[in-house]
Amino acid sequence: MPRRAKAPNDQVRGCVQTSNGSHDLRTPDQAQKRWACGMDTRKCALAQLTGNERTRARSRNKIGGISGWDNGSYIKEQHHQSPSRASLSDQIGGTQATASCNMLQKQQPTRLYKITIHAYRRSDITEEQFHDHWTKIHAPKISSLLKKYGVIGYTQYHTPSWTRAKAAEQLKTLGSFATENVADYDGYVELRMPDLSCYENARKDPYYAEVVKPDEENFFDFERSKVTVGWEEIYVDDPDRKSGNIEHNTYINDFLRSAQITTKSVYFSVSNRQSWRALAVTNRQLQTLILYRGLEWYGGDEPWCSMRAIGDSTEVYGTFRYSLPDESIPVQERSLYTSPSSKLVKDIPQKLHDFRTDPSFTHGGAGLDVQGFTYVEHTSALSGEEFFEGRNIEEIYGPEVCELVKNVTGAKRAIIDGVTLRSRLATETEEDLYHVKLKDGPQDMAIKKFDASVLRVPGRDRKNAPFEPLRVCHSDYNCQGLKDTVRHCRKDIAEMAKPELEAEDRGESPRYAVYSVWRPIKTVKRDPLGVLDWRTADKSEVEHHQTRALSAIAPNGEYLRGALIHIPPKNPERLRWAFMSNQQPNEVLILKFADTAAGELGEKKDMAAHCIHGSPSIAGTEDQPARESVECRVIAFFE
């Protein structure tokens, strides 16, 4: 029977004693004393048991003290607590559990059911990938589902190898009170609820089968992971332990606090887009925090937070999103203009270099071939709402942009392939990057209503179909995608490209390129467009993929267009991302998508072949109005 454990000293204000006699020390910041009655499965996390596994469990009739399973998802019986085969819910909430607490009946404990899953990562992903995916991708997916069905606590505990090694070293000083055998789990998660049916009902929701479970398979090793099920009773609680308290959430045991903090400025931000203001704190205060880059946590109803240290208040950091594409669903089966789903998505905070003040960037048209982008001053005849009205894009802005590109690049001819207007707030997830829209679905039906023979301007209907900034680091074309667009997209493009197409048919290599002309419609206060300096890009971390695109030439009405995506970098600190602070409508960014003179990755000539770009989120700008911008994809011919 569980019994109270006396704290060995004043420094340990909380302790958990489990049914097998083990102890879990709680330091002052945690200040909780909990009990748990645990039961381990031998095969996998309880949440992942299949029908076949439950059948095998029944046939063995005993798994780690568990004697029976119901048709749902949680344990119903425990022989080691009651020979009457009463349900676990009855045991925990009924007279048997009450009797076991007689010695503490004066303290009136608060009792909750608790499921704890001890997790191992998949062997084919790194520790960093595991923890990154668990916090940034999985936590938002599952937390909303759990809240929906009454689960009142969802807490992740991250135990990477460096913390385990440090713990093993430091625990030796505690003598016989603590074990030196530190468990090798990569982490564990606690679910707390008033009734176990909360968890069962959440798993019956179609969203679990369609979204949550497939995502778990991306990073969990179910064969090795284990689960405990029981209850907790809180007898000692820290009055300072409040939801959202910064110091509580960031405080970690002394033996884990290895970072030496010298910076004076700290940014706090939350991914649910509720802004926390930037806080300036002293070195003395910082010594009470763990501030290593990428620290993230999630706890119960508290916001899912990310924290990072900024060394200089004048520096700007943006969080860029990288994706590892999953080509398991071929391009022919995906919806029009739909990229592959992701095997892994990684958000990385990185310094933004201001084009206004950084002397390393080449200005003028030459910058397009040096770093892959440049900023130029150009005033349009249109402003504000005029970009969204009538045929102003086709009749006024399009010709302006073509002339601008010819003047900056020295091209002889230019034509617009597409225009997109963006005026919607960026969402944190954009869309579900782990799943794709399929061919002949609603997206295909909507797109096919457009006339493929004329210029499309998505986003013009800002009230009903607004477009938002894209977080994922990408380029809309690769070199082959440019060539296929010229031949198969529209007849007016193919007609202008006739000399180049005839030259290619003769085996020659004429030069033509495709650029994006990106203009803010009003001053950029949030979600700027970040552009990657070609000279710092690792070409092995840029992957090719294809999308289906409308064609006014091909017999089946479509063609395949190649594009680029930047996978999660091994050394993100080597990448130099640029932007222009407070970019004005007359400050136009021109970036290169692809260039036949350079080839796919610059193999033909020592010049920038492309410019990876994406819209980073910047802490402290969440309350600013949505960014409004217009981007034109312009094909330029040089001969």
N, C-alpha and C positions, 0 to 999 in steps of 0.2 A: 504494500500500500504506500502511495506517495507520502512523504513526510517533509516537514519544513527543514530547510538547511540553514544553519547559522552562518551568517557572513563572517569571513575570517578577519576582516578589519573594516575600518570606517571608509576606506577608499572604494570598496565594493559594496554598492548600495542595492544591488539586485542580484538574484541568482535563480536559475531554473534547475529544478531537480526532476529528472525524468523517471519513468517507471523502472528503468534498468539501473538506476543509481548514479548515472552520469550527471555532471554539473556543467552549466553554461554561465560563466561569470558575466555580469553586467557592470559596466563602468559607470561613474557618476552621471554622465550625460544621458545614459539609457535609463538608469534608475528604475528598473522594473524587476519584480520577482514573479516568475511564472512557473507553473507546472506544466508538464505535457505527458500524456500517455501515448507512447509511440509504437508503431507497428510497421516493419519494413516489408515491402514486396521484394521478391528476388529478381524479377524480370525487368520491370519498367515502372515509370511513374504511373500512379493510380489513374491519373486523368487520361492515360493513353491505352488502357486495357481494351482489347478488342473482344468480340464475342468468343472467338476461339480461346483466347487467354483466360476468359472467365470460365469457360468449360474445363480447361485444364486445371484451373484453380479448384473447381468443385471436385474434380476427380482426385486431386491430392488431399482435399478436405482440410488442408492446413497449410498456410503460408505465413510464416513469421508470427504465429499466434492468431491468425485470422481463420475462422472456420467456415464462413459462408458468405455468399455474394447474392445480392438481389439482381433484378433485371436492369437496374440503373447503373450508376457510376461510382457509388461509394460503398464503403464497408458497412455491413449491417450487424455483424455479430462478433463477439470476442469470448472464446472459451476461458481464457486465462483470468477473466474478471467475473464471469458468472456462469454457472452450470445450467442456468435456465434458458440459455440461448436468446435472451432478450436483445433487442436491437441496440446498436451503439447509441443511437439518439436517446433511447430510454435510459441506458446506463449513465450517459453523461448528464442528462437532465433529471433523472429520477432519484429514488431513494438510495440506490446502491452508491452512487457517487456522493450523495449527501452524507451517508454514513461514513464514508471514508474521510470526510472532512470534519468529523465531530470535534477533533482537538482544536480546530480553528473556527468554530462556529460563531464566535463572537466577532470575527473580523468581516463577516458578510462579503465574501469575495464576489467579483464580477466574473461571470463564466461565459465563454464563447467557444464554439467549435473551431478547430484549427486543422487545416490540411497543410503539411509542409512537404514540398517536393525538393529533393536533393538532386541537383542537376549536374550532368556532365555534358560537355560540348561534343559535337561531332568531330571525329578525328581529322577530317579534311579541312577544317577551318582553324585559324589561329585564336589564341586567347583574346586578342584585341577585337577580332571580328565577332567572336561570340558575345562579349560584353557590349560591344557597340550595337549589334543587332538586337540583343535582348532589351536594351534600354530605349533605343531610338525607334525601332520598328515594332517590336512585339508588345511592349508595354502599352502604347496608345491603342493598339488593336484590342487587347484583351480587357483592359481596365474598364472601358465603356460597357462591355458585355457583362462583366461581373457586377458593376454598379446597378445595371438594369435589373438584376435578379436578387439584389439585397445583400451581396457580399460587401462587408463594411471595411475590410482591410485587405490590401494587396501590397506586399512588401518584398522587394528584391534585395538579397544579400550577395554581394559580389566578393568572391574569394580567389583572386588571381594568384598565380604561383609565387609572386614576390611577397604577397602578404602572408601566405602559408609558411614560406621560408623564414620570414621575420618572426612570425608567431612561434614557430618551433624553437627558434633561438631564445626568445624572450621568456617563453613559458617554463623553461628549465629553472629559472630563478624562483618559481613559485613552489618548487619542491614536490612533495607527494600529493599536494592538493589538486594539481592539474596534470593531465597526461601530456607526454611529449609526442604522442602519435597524432599529428594534425591530419584531419580528414582531407582527402585530395579532391573534393568536389570543386567544380568551377564556380559554383554558386548555389543558392537555394532560395526558394520563394515560399512565403507564408500567406495563406488565405484564411481570413477570419470571418466568421458568419454566425448569425443567431441560430441557424438551422442548416443541416447538411443538404436539405433540398434546394437551397439557394444555388449551390454549385451544380447539383444534378440538373436543375432546370436551365442553367446557363449552357451546359453542354448539349442539351436537347435543342437549343435554338439553332436554326439553319445557319446563322452567321458563324457559329463555331465550326461546323463542318466545312463551310465554304471558304472561310478566311483564316480563322485562328489556328485550327489544326494543321492545314497546309503550311502555315508560317512556322509553326513549332518544328516541323520536319526540316526546316532550313538550318537549324542550329543545335537542336537537342539530340543527344544520344539516348534513346529510350531504353535500349538494352541494359545500360549501366545505371541509369538514374533510378532513384528510390523515392518512396513516399512514406510519410508518417501521418497518422490520423488520430486525433484525440481532442483534448480541450485545454484551455489555459485558464488559470485562476490568478488574478492579479491581487497581491496583498500589499506590496510596497510599490508606490508609483511616485515619480518625480513630478512635483507640481509645476516645474519649469518646462516640462516636456509638452510643448504645444504644437499643434499642426502649423506648419509654415514657418516656425522659428528658425532663422538662418543658422544661428550658432548650434542649435541642436542637430539640425540636419547635416551640417558639415563637420561636426566634431567626430573624430575617430580616436580609438584607443591610443594611449601614449606610445605603445610599441609599434604602431603603424605610422606615426607621424615622423616621417623621415625627411620631408622637404624643408629646405631653408628658405623662408619667404623674405624677400627684400623689396618687392614692388609696393607702391603706395596706392595704386588704383586697382579697383576690382569691378567687373561687370557681372551682374546677375541677370539671367533671363530665363523665361519659362517657355516650353514649346507649345503650351496651349494658347499662346499669344496674349496672355494677360501680362502686361508689362510690369516688371520691377524696375524702378529707376536705378541708374548707375550710382553706386555708392563709393565714396572716397573714405578709406579707413587708414588708420595708422599702422606702422610696422608692428607695434605692440599688439594691436587687435588681430592683425593677420596671423600672429604666431599661434592663435587659438584655432586656426582653421587649417584644413588640408586644402591646398590650392594647386593641384597638379593638373595639367591640361587635359581636358576631356572628362573630368570627374562628373558622374551623373548618378542620380538616385531616384527611386520612386517609393513612396510610402503612403499606403492607404488612400485617403481622400486628398492628400496634399498634392500640389502641382508637381508634375514631372519636370524636374529642373535640370539645367545644365549650367555649369559655372566655369569661368576661365579667368585667368589673371592677365591683365593688360599692363605692360611695363611702362607705357608712356601715355599720358592722357591725350596727346595729339595724334596718336596712332589710331587707325581704324581697322577693325577686324570684321570679316564677313564669314558666314558659314556656308560653304559650298557643298553641293550634293554630288557624289560620285556613284555610279552604278556599274555592276558587273552583269552584262546581258546574258539572258538565258534564251538560247535559240531552240529549245525543245519544241516550241510551237513554230513551225516554219512560216516565213513571210507570206506565203500563199494562203495561209489559213487565218491570218490576222486582218483586222479591219483596215480600211484605207488610212494612210498617214499614221499608223500605229507602230511604235518601236517595240522591240522585244521586251518581255518581262525581265525582272531582275533576279539574279541569284543572290545578290548582296547589294545593299544600299548603305552608303556611309556618308555621314555629314561631318565635315572637318572645318573647324575655325581656322582661317588663314588671314594673314596681313594683306590689306589692300594698299597698293601703291598709287598715289595720286598723280595722274598724268600732268596736272598743272605744275607740280613742284619737283617731280622726280627727274633728274637730269639723264638717267640711263636710257630713256625712251627717245626714239627718233621721231621728229615731228614732220608734218607734210606728207605728201604722197609716198615718199621713200619709206616711211614707217610701215606701210603695208607689206613690203618685201623684206623688212628687217625683223620686226616683231609680230607682224600679222595684223596690225590695226593702226589707226591714227585718228585723231580728232581734228576737225576743221570747222571754221566759222562759216555759217551759211544761213541766211534769213529766207524763210519761205513766204510766199504770198498768202499762205493759209496760216491760221492760228486758232487755238482753242477748239471750240465746237465745230468749226468749219471743216476739220479733218473728218468728221463723222457725217457730214451732210452730203446728200445727193451723190453726184458723180465727180466730186471735187478731187478725189484721189486719182481717178483715171484721166481727167481732163486738165488738171492744174499741177498736182503734186508729182505725178509720174514723170511728165516731161522735165520738171525741175530737177528731179533726182538723176535722171539719165544724163543731163548736161553736167551736173556736179561730178558724177563718176568719171565722165570723159575728161573733165578738166583736171581732176586729181590724179588719175591713173595714166593719162595719155592715150587711152583707148580711142579707136576710130568710131565705133558704133556701140550702142547699149540699148537693152530692152529689159523690161521688168517681168520677172517670172511670177512673183506673188507679193502681196502686201498683208500685214497683220497689224491690227490696232489692239492695244492692250489697255484696259481701264478698270480691271477688277483686282481686288486685294488678293495677294498671293496666299494660298493655303499652305499649311505646313507640310502636308503630304502630297499636294498637287492631285494625284490620283493614286490608286493602288498600284504601285510599281511592280508588285509581285504577281499581278494578273493582267491579262491583255484582253482587249475587246476583240471579238472574233468576226470573221468575214460574214457578210450578209446580215449583220446585226443592226440595231438602231442607228449606229454611227454611219455605217455604209449607206443605209437608206436615206439619211439626211444629206450626206455629201453628194450622192449621185443625183440629187435634184438640181445641182449646179450645172451650168453650161461649161464644159471642159474647154471650149474653144476661146473663152474670154478670160480676162484677168479676174481672179477671185480676191475679195477683200474681207476675210473673216474678222470679226470683232467690230464691224461698223455698226451693227445693231447692238449698241451698248446696253440697252435696257433688257433685252431678251436673250442675247447670246454674247456676253462679254468674254474676253480672253484675259488671262492672268499671266504674270511673269513665270518663267520656267526656272526651276531650281537646278535641274540635272545639267551637268557639264557636258556639252555636246557641240557638234557642228552639223548644220542641216544637210550638207552635201559632202561626199568625198569626190575625188577626181572622176571616177567612173560614173558617179551619180550626176555630175555636171554634164558629162558627155551624153548620157542617156536622156537627160532632160532636154538638151538642145535638139536631139533627134526625134523624141517621142512625145513631148509635152503638148505644145501648141503649134499650129501651122505658122503663125506669125513669127514665132521664135525660130522655127526651122528655116523659114524663108530668109530671115536676116542672117542666119548662120550658114547659108548655102555655100559660100566660098570655103568656109572652114570644113564643112562636111565633105565637099568634093576633094579637098586637099587630103583629108584623112583617108578617104577611099583610095587615094593614090599612094598611100603609105607615108604621107608627110605628117608633120606634127605642128600644126598652127597653134598659136597661143590665143586662148580665151580664158576668162576667169569669171567667178561669180562672187559677188560681195553683198554684204548687208549694210544698208544705210539706216542707222538707228538714231531717231530723233525723239527727245522728250517733248511732249505737248505742253507740259508745264514743268517748273523746276523740280528736279528729282530730290525728294526728301526721304525716300525709303526704297528698298529693292532695286538698287542701281543695276546696270548690266556690267558684270565683271568679265574681263577679257584676259586670257592667258598669254603671256609672252612666249612666242614660238621658241625662242632660244633656250628656255628653261624646261620645255616639255620633254618628257621621256617618251619617245616614239613607240616603245613597246607597251605603253600603258594607254594607247589610243587604239580602240577596236572598231572595225568596220561592221556595219549591218545594213539591211535594206528595209524599205517600206514600200507598200503599194501606193501608187499615185495615179491620179486621173490623167487620161491621155485623150486628146482630140485627133490623134493620128493612128494609134494602134487599133487593130480590128476589134479587140475585146474591150476597148475603152480604158485601158490602164497599162502602166509600165512599172518596173521596179527601179526605185531611186536609192542609190547608196548614200550613206551618211556615216558619221563618226560619233563615238561616245567615249568619254574618259573614264576608265575603270578606277577603283580606289587606289591611290598612289602609295607606293612603299615608302617614299620619302617626300611627304607633302611640303616639308619646309623648303625644298629646292624650287618649288613652283612660285613664280612671280605673277601675281594677279594684279591687274590694273583697273582703275575706274577714274571717273572725273567727279570730284566732290561738287555737290550742288549744281549739277549739270543743267544748263539753261536750254530753252528751245532752239536757240541759234548756235548751239555747240553740238555738232553732229559727229557721231561716232561712225566710222567706216571700218568694217572688219572683213577679212578674207575668208570665204568658205572653202574655195578650191581654185587651183590654178594649173592649167595643163603644162605650163612651162616648168613648174616645180615637180609635178608628178604627185603620187598619192601622199608620200611622206617626205618630200624634198629630195628624192633620189636623183632627179634629173638636173637640178641646179641648186646651188647654195643660196636658197632664198626661202622665205616663209611659205609653206605649202597650205596652211590653214590656220584658223584661230579658234581654239576651243573657248566657249563662253557659257555663262550661266548667271542667273540672278541670285546673289547671296542674300541671306537675311542678316541684318545688322542689329545687335542688341541696342535697345534704347530708342528705336525708330518705330516700334509697333503701333504707337498711337497716331502716327502720321497718316494723312489721306493716301488712298491708293495711287500708285504710280500710273501715269498715262503716257503712252509712247506709241510711235508709229515706226514700223520697220519695213523696208523695201528690199527684196532680193533681186539684185540687178546683175544680168549677164552682160559682160563687156568683151568686145572683140578688138584685137589689136592690129589686124592686118587688112 
